[in-house]
Amino acid sequence: MSQVQSKIFTHRTSCPVKGLLTTPLYVRHKNIALKITAMFDTGAETSVISPTLREYLDIPTCCSADIRGVHGVQECDVVRADISFDDNMWFIKRRLPVCDFSRTGIDILIGLDILKKGEFTVKNNKDQVDITFSMELTEQI
């Protein structure tokens, strides 16, 4: 009979109080892996990738989806890529709609589809914001 082993994965980062809630993030497709800047967005149901990053990594479309945002509903391409907070716990072949939010300078927006998998906390710490994302990982042993 197999046993289940679990461990807690925790990612911590800090950013200025006056700004976006950003974090370093790893993204990979095929043989290309990059460390990029991502933004936490608790108002977004779905994590999304920018068209610029999608083109750079040459990620093909796997399907399309209607995405509802502040400007209404738009049909977007959807791609699959691996993403990770600390290069040791990967979300493999994550479905990411391609949406243009280039005004922010952010490559990936992290929405509730990922944040709901764990515990997400934001804490004011003088002139910066401390962000923690923790989740329990389980595996059969």
Disulfide bonds with the S-S distance in Angstrom:
none
